[in-house]
């Protein structure tokens, strides 16, 4: 079919997508289980487990309850899968026999149980649960729907007492007395043992091959409320004695034991460049207490730092050990793409897969040296591929085949922009649906959040939608983005609205000079979070754009310091100072200061429950501009947090997209 016989993508089309995640190869290597997430008819999300035998074409659905199933993990003997499901109201652990039969509920914890993993001998399952200090794990009782509703109503009547800096989170709301604790479940005895109990959140990482030691991440220091570090600890499962593995100077995670149990691989950094520091890959020798950095000569971060708006569900990014314990596998982020890499303990780096797209997860079968990797491209939300020892690479799923055969998706054209100071800025341009030579088209500049994240070769529904509606779409990675080395990602700190701004303007200049089909009288701009800050900054410093949409934005750094869940440290990280150090300088960085200069019609889009960039940031900007009789409109989304565009309520995601389209259609 040609472009003109394929229909343009629509705002509601993301509801038709199956989003794959979390592949897990069976112990015998015959197949793998994965999670598929989609929007249900009642406008909520549903996730199911599927299994695909590698000798067959079509995956088989293994769960059917109309709820969220996730985090499947094979038992070491391959006979069972433990997974978490919220079918009873809150996430609990369930056990599913591989040969068939109904899943059996393992936990009835009041606040749920999540992230299960097996011990290497298959006798235990380790998981985390939100517990209060006096909770008894052997006496946990799941509340009924009516009891949960009553408890929630009673909680709303109670005042919230706050005595900590870290008292709220955009992901989970206001902090209470519950903490994430690690629990061990004995399968034969059907009993529970709580392994951690400190007044801190504990994240389980791995259990040693002999089952005697677990690794977890936490900050157990007395001054944890004032610190931004995250250490990895070893815990003896018998004595419950705890020993710190990392040095207390940075942020660490991803800890995993080597097959022999004598080494631990860790991902993290020591915050040399605050939140802009590249993740390194370390190996700790438990016998000698020596730490080796395998990535000291690299200039790209370990992990997946790609931005998208359809990726639902977590997947393995590494590190993962080889069978002989001599090699580690991991995802790395570099120049608008992510790839699968390996590194030996001697530091020899190899690229196993990098085809200029988005590797969002992988699973590794040690004995056959086979990988199942998840890949997304600008024209494919995501599919699984098999990668073999001989370099054989084949697609093994056909997710969304019917949808992809029905809609036209724009293929991005990569471009390189030379900034004012000679730096190279990578970007991509989408042509509009039904493009015709000789015709002029309106233009939208998209700006990503973070700022230390990365646009790239991944599926992005919002950008495809704008192209489908007749816009030329430009998206770039200005300085401050990941993927171009440590110096590049650090370059916007203490210079917000400086060279990051001129990078973006240089990209627009380049597009106008090299693509004659762009109508320079119909330029639009939009972005979220940091991209919202930059949108606000742009309209206060130039009138070249005829329409702008600012999303979940920052307008006033003075108030952001005190209202954001990260404000008290992010302000220092990004601007080099706290509120009282130099209020005038923070005001100079604030788009609100320049509101009188704004001539561009501005739509402000904000979630009312956003605790990352709270809605008062949008309110201040709206009231100021409205009072100045500027062209401005404010759209508030009840109940929505900072993740509205990525995982918010589906009907609200559609409303958001329609408001953006309406604004650009009105003014462009």
Buried (B, 14 or more C-beta within 10 A) or exposed (E): EEEEEBEBBBBBBBBBBBBBBBBBBBBEBBBBBBBBBBBEEEEEBBBBBBBBEBEEEEBEEBBEBEBBBBBBBBBEEBEBBBBBBBBBBBBBBBBBEBEEEEBEBBBBBBBBBBBBBBBBEBBBBBBBBBBEEEBEBEEBEBBEEEEBEEEEEEEEEEEEEEEEEBBBBBEEEEBEEBBBBBBBBEBEEEEBBBBBBBEBBBBBBBBBBEBBBBBBBBBBBEEBEEBBBBBBBBBBBEEEEBEEBBEBEBBBBBBBBBBEBBBBBBBBBBBEBBBBBBBBBBBBBBEEEEBBBBBEEBEBBBBBBBBBBBBBBBBBBBBBBBEEBEBBBBBBBBBBBBBBBBBEBEBEBEEBBBEEBBBBBBBBBBEBBBBBBBBBBBBBBBBBBBBEEEEEBEEBBEBBEEBBEBBBBBEBEEBEBEBEEEBEBBBBBBBBBEBEEEEEBBBBBBBBBBBBBBBBBBBBBBBBBBBBBBBBBBBBBBBBBBBBBBEBBBBBBBBBBBBBBBBBBBBBBBBBEEBEBBBEEBBBBBBBBBBBBBBBBBBBBBEBBBBBBBBBBBBBBBBBBEBBBBBBBBBBBBBBBBBEEEBEBBEBBBBBBBBEBBEBBBBBBBBBBBBBBBBBBBBBBBEBBEEEEBBBBBBBBEEBBBBBBBBBBBEBBBBBBEBBBBBBEEBB
